[in-house]
Amino acid sequence: MTTIDWHELTHAYGSAEDIPGLFQRLGGAEDDEVWQELWSSLCHQGSVYDASWAAVPRLTDIARGTAPGDRHQAVVLAGSIVVDTDDPRREEYASEIAELLGVARASVAEPGLSADLFVYLLAAVLSFEGEEFWAETLEGVNGEEYEVECPECEAGLFVAFGQFGTFVSVGDYVTGPAKESTAPRGELTPAAPGELTGIGARLHGAAVAHGQEAVARALTHVFGRGRCPACATEFEVARQIEELGY
């Protein structure tokens, strides 16, 4: 940290001169507030800056327990910073990314993780491995929905698999017209775990292996099949998520 001229670097709000002070405040009663500031400055709505990358070594120290702070927060924030596989700085920080990958893999295996934290840590594993798309997209599992388009009629669809039920709706089923009980809804059919392949099989397998039953169940819907209420076309949910690009 002392070899970096933070005054010369920028983050979401301008000069990054405040970043060393924020890291120094970690390890106390203000941690939640400090992490909020670090996230807002270094990874604002998914955008990263030169100061974000400069912070990766310190986040690595926190993740491996040699600097104060929440290891999980450090892993997840670092994963969000380095997720762009086309960014040449991934090579510059290759040793830190490799170390963070080891910590992230160990972290997802920890007992007692909340479902939300497990998903964020699993996304960090994907980021460090270079699986950019699902690293950025996996948080939809925590939101219990994905927005997609029907491959036939191009209707905007919500694929829901949470507290409101499991279905496909045209439009917002929480606040829009689609929330009405008379609004048409399409079937959402989960994939059989044994039929999952590729990234779907891997993610589902990780959730099962680490006792994350709710996450595993959600993933069968993410990699299952939906039916458009507007035109009755059946589609692969994950493929449409990928088509939309998120």
Number of C-alpha atoms within 10 A of each C-alpha: 12 6 5 12 12 20 13 11 17 19 23 18 10 13 15 21 16 14 22 15 10 15 21 13 16 19 14 11 9 10 17 15 12 20 20 11 15 20 21 16 24 29 20 16 10 12 14 21 18 15 25 26 19 18 20 22 17 19 29 24 18 21 26 18 13 12 17 19 23 17 21 21 19 23 28 22 22 29 29 25 25 24 24 20 16 10 10 9 14 19 11 11 15 13 13 19 25 14 15 28 21 14 20 27 16 12 20 23 17 10 11 11 16 10 18 14 17 24 23 26 27 25 28 33 26 23 26 30 17 18 17 19 17 21 24 20 15 20 18 15 23 16 12 20 20 22 20 24 20 24 16 13 12 12 17 16 24 22 31 23 23 15 7 11 10 21 23 28 27 25 18 15 21 10 9 10 13 17 17 11 9 8 13 15 23 21 17 25 19 19 18 11 17 7 9 18 12 7 12 20 17 12 23 22 17 18 24 15 12 16 16 20 14 13 22 22 17 23 26 22 26 29 24 21 20 28 23 29 20 18 13 15 14 17 18 19 26 19 16 17 19 13 12 11 10 12
